[in-house]
């Protein structure tokens, strides 16, 4: 059980887990999840970590078929600029390895912004804390459990 699954269980939210065989050669973890689970890419969301103004880290959650807009997340977070965090910063702050970073159960609670397209989906697929394991939950539960906010951050 991952910290993400533990957090969801402790919160008592409705969720499902879906496991698939992860291919280490897959060029994109999010696209791999969508393809192997047979789910529309706009329903599978990736968890990305950015450094705001070169200091604080924040999380952006966007559909796998779109990119995280760095200007958009900076604005949503009240910062001047955002840059992708390094793998070391990501693993240290979240406790997860790249490709398995879940928005739930992170070591440090980071400012979280969810792309507003999440509102158009009944459920979202997000990493459950390891490669090859996805969690399905309601967008409102994701926002509540992460303390996140909605904003147009995908481009």
Backbone as numpy.savetxt, mean C-alpha at the origin, in Angstrom:
# Nx Ny Nz CAx CAy CAz Cx Cy Cz
1.59 -15.82 10.28 0.73 -14.64 10.28 1.63 -13.40 10.28
1.29 -12.45 9.45 2.07 -11.22 9.34 1.49 -10.15 10.27
2.27 -9.09 10.55 1.72 -7.99 11.36 0.47 -7.36 10.73
0.39 -7.36 9.40 -0.79 -6.80 8.72 -2.03 -7.62 9.05
-1.90 -8.93 8.97 -3.03 -9.81 9.27 -3.41 -9.69 10.74
-2.40 -9.62 11.61 -2.67 -9.46 13.04 -3.44 -8.18 13.32
-3.04 -7.07 12.68 -3.74 -5.80 12.89 -5.19 -5.90 12.43
-5.42 -6.48 11.26 -6.79 -6.61 10.74 -7.65 -7.49 11.65
-7.08 -8.58 12.12 -7.83 -9.47 13.02 -8.16 -8.76 14.33
-7.17 -8.09 14.89 -7.37 -7.38 16.17 -8.45 -6.31 16.03
-8.50 -5.65 14.86 -9.49 -4.60 14.62 -10.89 -5.17 14.37
-10.96 -6.45 14.08 -12.25 -7.08 13.86 -12.91 -6.73 12.53
-12.11 -6.34 11.55 -12.69 -5.99 10.24 -12.86 -7.25 9.40
-13.72 -7.17 8.41 -13.91 -8.26 7.46 -12.80 -8.17 6.41
-12.09 -9.28 6.22 -11.06 -9.32 5.17 -10.87 -10.77 4.73
-10.26 -10.91 3.58 -9.93 -12.23 3.05 -8.46 -12.21 2.66
-7.84 -13.38 2.72 -6.46 -13.53 2.27 -6.44 -14.37 1.01
-5.59 -13.98 0.07 -5.40 -14.73 -1.17 -3.89 -14.92 -1.36
-3.51 -16.18 -1.50 -2.10 -16.49 -1.69 -1.88 -16.97 -3.11
-0.72 -16.65 -3.66 -0.36 -17.11 -4.99 1.13 -17.37 -5.00
1.60 -18.22 -5.91 3.04 -18.49 -5.97 3.77 -17.29 -6.56
4.62 -16.68 -5.76 5.36 -15.50 -6.21 6.51 -15.91 -7.11
6.67 -15.20 -8.21 7.76 -15.43 -9.15 8.81 -14.36 -8.90
9.97 -14.76 -8.43 11.04 -13.80 -8.10 11.48 -12.98 -9.31
11.21 -13.47 -10.50 11.61 -12.75 -11.71 10.53 -11.79 -12.20
9.41 -11.72 -11.51 8.32 -10.83 -11.94 8.80 -9.38 -11.91
8.57 -8.62 -13.00 9.05 -7.24 -13.04 8.26 -6.29 -12.14
7.02 -6.64 -11.81 6.19 -5.78 -10.98 5.37 -6.66 -10.04
5.56 -6.47 -8.74 4.84 -7.28 -7.75 3.33 -7.04 -7.84
2.92 -5.79 -8.03 1.50 -5.48 -8.09 0.82 -6.08 -9.31
1.46 -5.94 -10.46 0.89 -6.53 -11.68 0.84 -8.04 -11.56
1.88 -8.62 -10.94 1.90 -10.07 -10.74 0.69 -10.50 -9.92
0.40 -9.78 -8.84 -0.75 -10.11 -7.99 -2.04 -10.03 -8.79
-2.23 -8.96 -9.55 -3.45 -8.80 -10.33 -3.61 -9.95 -11.32
-2.54 -10.29 -12.03 -2.61 -11.34 -13.04 -2.87 -12.71 -12.41
-2.12 -13.05 -11.37 -2.25 -14.39 -10.78 -3.56 -14.57 -10.02
-4.12 -13.48 -9.52 -5.40 -13.58 -8.80 -6.60 -13.33 -9.72
-6.32 -12.93 -10.97 -7.39 -12.68 -11.92 -8.27 -11.49 -11.54
-7.63 -10.44 -11.05 -8.33 -9.26 -10.55 -7.96 -8.06 -11.42
-8.91 -7.16 -11.62 -8.63 -5.94 -12.39 -7.54 -5.13 -11.70
-6.60 -4.61 -12.48 -5.46 -3.87 -11.92 -5.90 -2.66 -11.11
-7.02 -2.04 -11.46 -7.46 -0.86 -10.71 -8.00 -1.21 -9.33
-8.13 -2.50 -9.04 -8.60 -2.94 -7.72 -7.43 -3.37 -6.82
-6.26 -3.57 -7.40 -5.07 -3.97 -6.65 -4.23 -2.71 -6.41
-3.96 -2.44 -5.14 -3.24 -1.22 -4.78 -1.85 -1.54 -4.23
-0.88 -0.74 -4.66 0.49 -0.92 -4.18 0.79 0.11 -3.09
1.67 -0.28 -2.20 2.05 0.56 -1.06 3.46 1.09 -1.33
3.57 2.40 -1.47 4.86 3.04 -1.78 5.23 4.01 -0.67
6.52 4.07 -0.36 6.98 4.93 0.72 7.84 6.05 0.13
7.55 7.26 0.56 8.28 8.43 0.09 8.89 9.19 1.27
9.92 9.95 0.95 10.52 10.87 1.93 9.99 12.27 1.58
9.42 12.94 2.58 8.87 14.28 2.39 9.89 15.33 2.79
10.18 16.25 1.89 11.15 17.31 2.14 12.47 16.75 2.67
12.81 15.53 2.22 14.07 14.91 2.61 14.11 14.42 4.04
12.98 14.42 4.74 12.99 14.02 6.15 11.97 12.93 6.43
10.79 13.32 6.83 9.76 12.38 7.27 9.31 11.46 6.14
8.98 10.23 6.50 8.48 9.28 5.53 6.95 9.29 5.54
6.38 8.96 4.39 4.93 8.86 4.25 4.63 7.71 3.29
3.40 7.23 3.34 2.97 6.13 2.50 1.94 6.62 1.49
2.13 6.23 0.25 1.15 6.48 -0.80 0.62 5.14 -1.28
-0.70 5.02 -1.37 -1.32 3.77 -1.80 -2.09 4.06 -3.08
-1.64 3.45 -4.19 -2.22 3.73 -5.51 -2.47 2.43 -6.27
-3.39 2.45 -7.24 -3.63 1.25 -8.05 -2.37 0.86 -8.82
-2.19 -0.46 -9.04 -0.97 -0.93 -9.69 -0.88 -0.50 -11.15
-2.00 -0.11 -11.76 -1.96 0.32 -13.16 -1.66 1.81 -13.30
-1.33 2.47 -12.20 -1.00 3.90 -12.23 0.30 4.12 -11.45
0.81 5.33 -11.55 2.03 5.70 -10.84 1.69 6.64 -9.70
2.55 6.67 -8.70 2.40 7.64 -7.62 2.94 8.97 -8.11
2.11 10.01 -8.05 2.56 11.35 -8.41 3.28 11.98 -7.22
4.57 12.23 -7.38 5.34 12.76 -6.25 4.89 14.17 -5.87
4.56 14.99 -6.86 4.04 16.33 -6.54 2.70 16.23 -5.83
1.89 15.28 -6.26 0.55 15.12 -5.69 0.60 14.64 -4.24
1.47 13.68 -3.95 1.53 13.21 -2.56 2.18 14.26 -1.67
3.15 14.99 -2.19 3.75 16.06 -1.39 2.69 17.08 -0.99
1.89 17.49 -1.97 0.84 18.46 -1.68 -0.17 17.90 -0.67
-0.59 16.65 -0.86 -1.57 16.03 0.04 -1.02 15.90 1.46
0.31 15.78 1.58 0.94 15.62 2.89 1.39 16.95 3.48
1.18 18.03 2.76 1.57 19.34 3.27 3.07 19.59 3.19
3.72 18.94 2.23 5.17 19.11 2.06 5.45 19.83 0.74
6.69 20.27 0.59 7.07 20.94 -0.65 7.44 19.94 -1.73
8.11 18.86 -1.34 8.49 17.86 -2.33 8.54 16.48 -1.70
8.46 15.48 -2.57 8.54 14.09 -2.15 9.46 13.35 -3.10
10.19 12.39 -2.57 11.05 11.52 -3.37 10.88 10.10 -2.85
11.07 9.14 -3.71 10.93 7.75 -3.26 11.97 7.46 -2.17
11.54 6.78 -1.13 12.44 6.40 -0.05 13.35 5.27 -0.53
14.49 5.12 0.12 15.41 4.04 -0.24 14.88 2.71 0.31
15.29 1.60 -0.29 14.86 0.30 0.24 15.19 0.14 1.73
16.33 0.63 2.15 16.73 0.53 3.55 15.77 1.33 4.45
15.43 2.55 4.03 14.49 3.37 4.80 13.12 2.69 4.88
12.70 2.12 3.77 11.39 1.46 3.71 11.36 0.27 4.66
12.35 -0.59 4.57 12.37 -1.78 5.41 12.50 -1.42 6.89
13.31 -0.42 7.21 13.48 0.00 8.61 12.18 0.57 9.18
11.47 1.38 8.41 10.25 2.02 8.92 9.05 1.09 8.95
8.96 0.20 7.95 7.76 -0.63 7.85 7.93 -2.02 8.44
9.14 -2.53 8.43 9.37 -3.90 8.88 9.12 -4.92 7.78
8.85 -4.45 6.58 8.57 -5.33 5.45 9.64 -5.21 4.38
9.80 -6.27 3.57 10.72 -6.22 2.44 9.98 -5.70 1.22
10.72 -5.11 0.30 10.11 -4.59 -0.93 9.35 -5.71 -1.64
8.20 -5.34 -2.18 7.35 -6.31 -2.83 6.37 -6.95 -1.87
6.57 -6.72 -0.58 5.68 -7.26 0.43 5.29 -6.21 1.45
5.47 -4.94 1.09 5.15 -3.86 2.02 3.63 -3.70 2.10
3.12 -3.92 3.29 1.68 -3.76 3.52 1.42 -2.38 4.13
0.27 -1.80 3.83 -0.07 -0.54 4.49 -0.46 -0.76 5.96
-0.70 -2.02 6.32 -1.10 -2.36 7.69 0.05 -3.00 8.45
0.06 -2.85 9.76 1.02 -3.53 10.61 2.45 -3.06 10.48
2.64 -1.83 10.05 4.00 -1.31 9.91 4.62 -1.02 11.27
5.95 -1.11 11.34 6.64 -0.85 12.61 6.37 0.55 13.12
6.44 1.53 12.22 6.16 2.92 12.56 4.89 3.34 11.82
4.00 4.03 12.51 2.81 4.51 11.82 3.19 5.77 11.04
3.13 5.67 9.74 3.51 6.77 8.86 2.25 7.46 8.34
2.40 8.73 8.03 1.32 9.46 7.36 0.97 8.68 6.10
-0.31 8.40 5.91 -0.75 7.57 4.79 -1.78 8.31 3.96
-1.56 8.28 2.64 -2.50 8.88 1.69 -2.91 7.80 0.70
-4.21 7.61 0.57 -4.78 6.62 -0.34 -5.35 7.35 -1.54
-5.02 6.88 -2.74 -5.57 7.52 -3.93 -7.09 7.49 -3.89
-7.70 8.60 -4.25 -9.15 8.72 -4.15 -9.91 7.77 -5.07
-9.22 7.13 -6.02 -9.90 6.13 -6.86 -10.32 4.92 -6.04
-9.78 4.75 -4.84 -10.15 3.64 -3.97 -11.65 3.69 -3.66
-12.21 4.89 -3.64 -13.64 5.04 -3.33 -14.54 4.41 -4.37
-14.02 4.18 -5.57 -14.83 3.61 -6.64 -14.88 2.09 -6.58
-14.12 1.49 -5.67 -14.05 0.04 -5.56 -14.80 -0.44 -4.31
-15.50 -1.55 -4.43 -16.18 -2.13 -3.26 -15.15 -2.72 -2.30
-14.12 -3.34 -2.87 -13.02 -3.89 -2.08 -11.70 -3.60 -2.78
-10.63 -3.60 -1.99 -9.28 -3.39 -2.50 -8.42 -4.59 -2.15
-7.45 -4.86 -2.99 -6.42 -5.85 -2.71 -5.16 -5.07 -2.35
-4.58 -5.37 -1.20 -3.31 -4.77 -0.79 -2.41 -5.88 -0.28
-1.13 -5.64 -0.25 -0.21 -6.64 0.28 -0.56 -6.95 1.73
-0.50 -8.23 2.06 -0.77 -8.65 3.44 0.52 -8.81 4.23
1.64 -8.35 3.66 2.88 -8.33 4.43 3.97 -9.26 3.96
3.72 -9.95 2.85 4.80 -10.72 2.23 4.46 -10.94 0.76
5.50 -11.18 -0.02 5.30 -11.41 -1.44 4.43 -12.65 -1.64
3.42 -12.53 -2.49 2.56 -13.66 -2.77 1.36 -13.78 -1.84
1.13 -12.77 -1.01 -0.01 -12.80 -0.10 -0.72 -11.45 -0.15
-1.98 -11.48 -0.58 -2.78 -10.26 -0.69 -3.97 -10.31 0.27
-4.35 -9.15 0.75 -5.50 -9.01 1.64 -6.57 -8.22 0.90
-7.81 -8.66 1.01 -8.94 -7.97 0.40 -9.75 -7.35 1.53
-9.98 -6.04 1.42 -10.74 -5.35 2.45 -11.45 -4.14 1.86
-12.37 -3.59 2.61 -13.11 -2.41 2.16 -12.20 -1.18 2.22
-12.34 -0.26 1.27 -11.54 0.96 1.30 -11.67 1.72 2.63
-12.89 1.76 3.16 -13.10 2.48 4.43 -12.33 1.84 5.57
-12.19 0.51 5.56 -11.42 -0.17 6.61 -9.93 0.12 6.44
-9.45 0.15 5.20 -8.04 0.49 4.96 -7.74 1.88 5.50
-8.59 2.82 5.19 -8.38 4.20 5.64 -8.43 4.29 7.17
-9.40 3.60 7.76 -9.53 3.64 9.22 -8.32 3.01 9.91
-7.87 1.86 9.42 -6.76 1.17 10.08 -5.41 1.85 9.89
-5.26 2.60 8.80 -3.99 3.29 8.58 -4.03 4.73 9.10
-5.23 5.20 9.47 -5.36 6.60 9.83 -5.13 7.48 8.60
-5.38 6.91 7.43 -5.07 7.58 6.18 -6.13 8.60 5.75
-5.77 9.27 4.68 -6.68 10.25 4.09 -6.72 9.99 2.59
-7.80 10.41 1.96 -7.96 10.28 0.52 -7.47 11.52 -0.20
-6.82 11.33 -1.33 -6.40 12.45 -2.18 -6.08 11.89 -3.56
-6.13 12.73 -4.56 -5.77 12.33 -5.93 -4.26 12.31 -6.05
-3.65 11.16 -5.82 -2.18 11.07 -5.84 -1.64 10.18 -6.95
-2.53 9.52 -7.70 -2.09 8.65 -8.80 -2.08 9.44 -10.10
-1.08 9.16 -10.93 -0.99 9.80 -12.25 -0.90 8.73 -13.32
